[in-house]
Amino acid sequence: MRAGDVSSGAAQLAKAAERLEAAWLETREHWNDANSLAFEQTELMPLMHAVKLTIESTQLYGSVVRKAQNACNAEAHD
């Protein structure tokens, strides 16, 4: 991973979130009661929302870093 490259970390986080969601769907086939619903609402949904926001923020940050690197490289070549 290059300095300032955050896209690979965001991709890893997205894959982990996909695996977690798949595992939860499988779990819900066997654990589907009030406690599982409470867990989903109080733990899993907020976590997945935070992960989504983190990925979006990381992508935006990566875009800003790339623009800054390009601007610095352009100035260095002038």
Phi, psi and omega in degrees: 000127179286157175301132180085354180275111180249355184293325181291324176294319178295322178294320177296318179296319179297317178297318179297320178295321177297317179295320178297316180297317179296318179295322179294318179299321177293319179297320181297338177294334184249340183231093185225078179221190182298323180292321179293322178295318178297317178300315181299316184285322185268336184245303189288312182298314177298323178297313181296324177295316179297321178296316179301313179296322179296316179297314179298316180295320180295320178296318178296315178300316179300320178296317179295317180297317179299318178297319179294318178298317179297319179295318179294318179296321179295319179292325181292331181270354179277000000 
